[in-house]
């Protein structure tokens, strides 16, 4: 199962286990630790007193008590000392040990805060990178839904450089191309008014009224049929030719003929059957073909896409499966498709990349730069309040 970033209060997460960023004494404190103790009730403090504390990087277990989770896994993160005191490995140990304990308890869902990024001073961007790497390593060999819970408007990044670059990319690709953005109705009315003004202006310049609208194809065909002579078909001709009134308008361009006119050799088959028989490959067929072409296993593909095994199994079993757009793009990232290949895969699912969508532009930004780490892309999408790539998007 995937790693998902969510904005929520960790004490309200309905999961099998939540992880508490605790103090070494386990007797409560501020931030996440204090909030968890307050929501769990005094029973949690009494249970923690019997544990005798916890060393940095290690974990301890208590029930959830009044929390909507079965377990609380307590871990003590490192205090930031500039990065020279083994903080990174200690922080990785917090995530690794908590996940291994959750797996031993048969937990299917676990929620983490961003450990050590508060009062302990670990830079948020570095703390998020360690969390992502540790969780991703674990998920390569385990099936579990892991949430990284960010409270309120808190950001995962301390350095805003890459996000400023993405914002500039969005501005240059979207905002500057659409300086007078309107809703669809306003845009249509404005376009319609401009078209009418242009027609009237061009007509008045030549002293003539605007041209009358062209009759529809069906009106012209009906008029041609009604005005045709009612002469009978010549009897001596074999096979009997259709009457002129039954023939198509020969003065109509071929492009104007009805799109559902079928070849004579298909007359015995259902028109819809003949058309459906020539359908292109489906999203599922193209996906599986690309996995084979790149020599990937199914597991490697769906894990790189941040997709869980159950969803991938549904896709593999259903040749006509229609994924969501974030799911389709997640597979494009996992397969490291270029922009043209990505658009082709999206087309199979009935989607396209739009320059009027912030979500699409952010994904396009990473694909153009050949950055194919789905978790890195999701961090950027999260910063811009967009849907994430993968399972629950």
ABEGO torsion letter per residue (X at the ends): XBBBBBBBBAAABBBABBBBBBBAAGAEBBEAAAAAAAAAEAAAAAAAAAAGEBBBGBBBBBBAEABABABBBBBBBBBBAGGAAGAAAAAAAAAAAAAAAAAAAGBABBBBBBBGABAAGBBAAAAAAAAAAAAAAAAAABBBBBBBBBBEABBABABAAAAAAAAAAAAAAAAAABABBBBAAAAAAAAAAAAAAAAAAAAAAAGBBBBBBBBBAAAAAAAAAAABBABBBBAABOBBBBBAAABBBAABBAAABBAABBBAAAAABBAAAAAAAABBBBAAAAAAAAAAAAGBBAAAAAAAAGBBAAAAAAAAABAABBBBAAAAAAAAAAAGBBAAAAAAAAAAAGBBBBAABAAAAAAAAAAAAGBABAAAAAAAAAAAGBBBBEAAX
